[in-house]
Amino acid sequence: MFNGHVHVYERTWPIREGKVDQKNGIVYVTSGGGGGGLENFAPTPAFFKQEFRSDFHFCYATVHLGTFNLKAFDQEGRLFDQFTIKKD
């Protein structure tokens, strides 16, 4: 699930029914570091967050032949997160 709203970058572990589920879980990504005021939300359960950054950033996402790839870069263009999900 890829969305933009809160002014942070956040990627969860694969979550299903409130627990990490590597096989059937959903990865949630929030990207909101494009120029508005930055925020830092706490507390967040440790199992929930895999990557978090309260910084200006941008994302580059591709979808090709059942593969979703996302790369997140800081405002200087440095890669700080990436992941790939393949549809079975």
N, C-alpha and C positions, 0 to 999 in steps of 0.2 A: 504494500500500500504506500504510494508515494504522494505526498501532499506538501503544500506550503501554507504556513499560517503563523505559528509562533516564531519569534525572531531568534532562532537558534538552529543548529543542525543536530539532529538526533536520529540514530538508527537503533532499533531494538534487536534483541535476539529473536529468533523465530518463536512466536508466542501463540499458544492455543489454550483456551480455557484457563487463563491466568498463570500458565506455567510455560517454561521453555520446552519446545517440542521441535527438535532438529528435523524431523521427517515431515510433519504435517502443519507446523506452525507458520504464521504469517509474519513477515518482516515489515515493520512500519518505519517509514522514513519521513521526517519533517525537515524541510529545507526552507529557511526564512531569513537568510543572512544577506539579503540583497539591498539594504540601504536604510531600513527603518531602525528604530531603537532596538538595541540588543537586550535580551532578557536571560535570566538564569533561574530555572525552576527547580526547587528542592522541597522536600526530599523526593527522590524517585527510587523505587525499589531496585536494588542492585541487580536482580535477575532481569530487569526490564531493559536497561541501557547496555548496548554493546559499544556504541560510539557517541560522543556528545561534544559539541563545541559551541560556545557562545561567541561567535566571531563572524565578520562579514565573509561571505563565500559564494561560490556558484557550483552548480552540478552539471555534469554532462552525462546524459543517459542515452543508451541505444537499446533497441529491441530488434533482434534478427533471428529468424528461424527458431523461435521458442526460447531464446536466451535474452534475458534482461541484464544489462551491465550498467552500473552507475559508478561514476568517479566524482569525488567532491574535492574542490580546490579552494585554498584560501585566497585572499585578495591579491597576493603576490604571485598567484599561479602555481603554488606548491600543492601537490597531491597530499591530502591528509586522510582520505578514506576511499575505499573501493570495494565493491562486491559484485558477484554474479549469481543469478538464479536461473536455473535451467528447468524448463517444463518437461516433465516426464511423459 
